[in-house]
Amino acid sequence: MALFGKNDGGVMDAIRCDEQDYLIWKWHPKGSSSAASQRANTIRWGSSLRVRDGSVAAFVHAGPEGGSQDFIEGPYDGIVKTDNLPVLAALVGKFYDGGSYFPAEVYFINLAELIQIKFGVPYFDVYDAEFSKYSVPVAVRGSVNFRIADYRRFIKLHRLDSFDMGRFKNEIKSTVVRYVKETVINLPNADGIPVVQIERHLAEVNARVEARLVDVIRETYGVSVSRIDISDIEIDKTSDGYKKMIAMSQNRANMFVQGAQTLFSDIGAHRKGAKRVAQTNDQEGKPIEPVIDLGEVGKNVGDAIGGAADAIGGFLGGLGQKKEAAPPPVPIAKYYVVQDEAQAGPFGMSELAALVAEGRLDANTLVWKDGMSDWEPAGSVDELAGILEP
């Protein structure tokens, strides 16, 4: 389409972009035979200009004093004149005697176009912090979405006259692949995530890659990343490294289980042995405490079993959740009593109540427990008042 000038019969150009899918598009005047012709880079004052919303028209002039640009952001529907191209108008007046034709290239830049690049990182070796002698092949797939936000910076970084979209995408893809690979390789040491469980941590990988790449791509390529999506992390479960790590993890878990079973066996042995410990009095008539403190033994065993369970969960579950600490056992009062001029016990409260019912314990019976300075009648011990009442 062209408009005819009223003054000299010349042809007015219609400068517009009707492309639907583009990032950078160079406009050529109607009738220009090649991009290198003089006519292809010549514009006439008064030509019509239409710029869609979400786009910008860049008028680029390589004049005697270096490159210069004027920009007209959409939406715009008007004519090319000196007040909307002030830089080029000054150059035309200075070097071209104010002629109605002036040399410039026009590029339409699509600010609304969202470009998506899909990428795949072939299998590469990842080493685990726990098993540094073995590696597991890992592959990653995903996509990155970006658009031009700062078109002035974009033009500064790229030569529009030689811009190639295919090459541009490949450069961004290479950068993304490099950073994804570095992030995954460092993840076991940085976050303590086992390699054999790394495929379960897509969110952590995605967050780390995005945090590193957004600034790099903006500074290097002049585009703004709107989304990075790591869609899949694949582990080669047929590899020797994977099989060895799984086997070693299973062996460790089995060792913990066996240790727990041994501890349970020790508890049973201690209980049986404790029943056989003779209760004797010292020279002052006070009972000698049992050789084995079952409460302390139970506590230590419980702590050890709890630690083993946490370790097993870490190796096999990989859920990253810690078990809540269990409260200590409720303290139980244990009393020794004098029966037939000899000490007996220790007895819990239910056992003492049974002795009262049997008539073998009353308010005058001497009793003692840990913390008391001497034997005392049961009736004088407040804690026993409840079971002594008729």
Summary of the structure (lengths in Angstrom):
residues: 390
radius of gyration: 42.7
end to end distance: 115.6
largest distance: 137.5
contacts: 1077
relative contact order: 0.07
helix: 40%
strand: 27%
